[in-house]
Amino acid sequence: MGKNKKDKAKKGKKNNLKGSVTAAIRKLFEKNEESEFTHHQICTLLDLRDGALRQLAFSILQELKEQNIIQSISHNTFKLNQLSSYVEGYLDLNARGAGFVSADGFNKDIYIAPIAVGKAIGGDKVKVRIIRMGKERVEGEIVDVIERERTHFVGTIQLHDSFAFLVPDNIKVGTDIFIPKEKLNGAKNGEKVLVKITVWPKTAASPYGEVVERLGQRTANDTEMISILVNQGIDYIFPQDVIAQSEQVTMELDEDEIKKRRDMRNELTFTIDPFDAKDFDDALSLKRLDNGDFEIGVHIADVSHYVQAGSPMDKEALRRSNSVYLVDRVVPMLPEQLSNFACSLRPDEDKYSFSVVFKMSEDGKIHDVWFGKTVIRSNRRFAYEEAQEMIEGKDGDYKEEILLLDKIAKIFRKKRLKNGALSIESEEVRFKLDEDKNPIEVVIKTSKDAHKLIEEFMLLANRHVAEFIAKPAPNKDAIPFVFRIHDEPDLAKIELFKVFIEKFGYDLASTDEDKIALSINALLEDIRYKNEYSIIQSMAIRSMAKAEYSTENIGHYGLAFDYYTHFTSPIRRYADLLVHRILFEELTTKKHKYGSGLSDVCKQISRNERKAAEAERESTKYFQTIFVLDKIGEEFAGTISGITENGMYVKMDENQCEGMVPMNQLPGDRYHFDAEKYRIVGDKTKHEFNLGDKVRVRIYEVSPRRRQIDLELVVE
């Protein structure tokens, strides 16, 4: 045996010995969670008599201490560090079956090897034991499933002689589902079905389930939308007890309740919403005062009057946390009896509302703010398009009032931007659908003055509610509250954004932390009418942190507000319903029922918000594939919108649908992904493909099931 081989063999034996002793020491501590051990006791209990073994045990104890797996009670006495040894979090699985758990106290996700996932399914809340605290990553193993995120799955039946398996559509579920033949309920081989997990026996490799619905009777689009919802753990049907409770809610208002409220039914009031909206959360009222100032009311549907804390409707609303808006449907947070009828601020109907009423001058200076429960009556329902036409000069109902509100809104917006708020112009791809809910036209929805009018008054109400509850004042105790927070950008991501815009010949005026937003705004204003505006704005958004809900206030960077919350959409967001309850408690009893548990609720609704956003994105991708299904072989001009090691994404200019050109199908050279400069480069020709480049592509394959459009580059 050569010297190198001998050295490797010795090193291997040494590593095996260290691994064995480490495992034995950890097992000793984990079996005796409350016990304290000295180095001497450990060596005695593990029969480590040799001096070298005792020294190895001592060095292992020091490593376990550095990894926070054990803690030092005294110089030579140790105990299991239970706080860091076990953590709770949510599991995500990749296509290979490996898991990643996000948990408090860890900057990075905890890696779970496929063999250590156990009986957990992607999305579950799990208990994890930390098994290694490395410099590069933390590793763990799942020891318990605390809560199943979902029990229903959509997939395809694979039929065998005496049993079947469901192969889930979502490969990140991490397991097939075993279905006894008597639980198939008529499902055939290859059929798309909805399955419910009934049990997961300790000795079984897969969970057992039963078919609850055969989806073959539905349209293809309907089946795919259900699959998207179920894969995200979103129920598309309300439980019967929730429906039953909602049906008890009537449209009539109670006269005794009206007497407790500020009656504003005689004030000019109207709503401005999308033309196809059914749930009207908010309304504005306007009245000129004798001194020339204005009283402007922001009136929000009083959902908290109908949905009592702890009731079936409340529990279901928390479980959902928000409404979900897919291309062809809305999955509401509340049953339709409330969302579309009883709570919705429909025209010419008396409604309970929770209001923030401002007294202000025409230049936007606020002199007084009032919070309280009201009764209102909307005089007119406007679509955004109607209000926009009046702002642009067309005559219409209440034009003078809308122009005044638009003028004040623009003052508020200008002030926000001056204070460092980000100026982001939202742009959404929407589809016009035919009677069968198939896409027939792509519509780009942009934010115009009518949208910004409503947005500014909603921001104003949200900010003032947050300040009223949370802003420190003499003799005022802190109140548990739900903040909408947005962290400052990561400077490393801003540097990447700088590298990206340099490709277009641009730079940021400043990367000082307090000037980044102003610099990005200046850049976006300069390029507003250039072709690259959309992709640069998209990259600017990606460089920012994600907004979320929290009981710890750090302010809202994107809006440049020190205090901010969500108050204005309780029909479709549970956070707003919580804020209504907390505000009402502060205005009346001063006795606040929400305590430390509010933090967990914030985490839950933030997580569900991300799930809803993912479902909405996947829905859009699916309808994009349906829209181009009959366009295979056609050529389109496009813009490179994304670059990865697998290839480049191209957004087609004509229809705004996005597809991928695989790396191995780029013609004329062998190409590779340059991660440092975020580009694709030819090995021989050095030809580059960069984000924002204009290219011509041909659609050669479309897969609605995979939500994928495959493109090939057209060389001219």
PECOR-V450093 format. One record per helix or strand of 2 or more residues. SS is the DSSP state (helix for helix, strand for strand). FROM is the first residue (numbers start at 1). TO is the last residue. If there is no record, write none. Layout:
BEGIN
ss: (SS/SS)
from: (FROM/FROM)
to: (TO/TO)
END
This chain:
BEGIN
ss: (helix/strand/helix/helix/strand/strand/helix/strand/strand/strand/helix/strand/strand/strand/strand/helix/strand/helix/strand/strand/helix/helix/helix/helix/strand/strand/strand/strand/helix/helix/strand/strand/helix/strand/strand/strand/helix/helix/strand/strand/helix/strand/helix/helix/helix/strand/helix/helix/helix/strand/strand/strand/helix/strand/strand/strand/strand/strand)
from: (3/36/39/51/70/77/82/86/99/110/114/125/138/152/163/171/177/181/192/207/215/220/240/255/262/268/282/294/303/312/324/330/336/350/366/380/384/399/427/439/449/483/491/516/533/548/574/598/629/635/647/658/663/671/679/688/694/708)
to: (31/38/45/66/74/80/85/93/102/112/116/133/147/159/168/173/180/183/199/214/217/231/246/259/263/273/288/301/306/320/325/331/342/360/378/383/391/418/433/446/470/486/502/526/542/550/587/627/631/644/652/662/665/674/682/690/703/713)
END
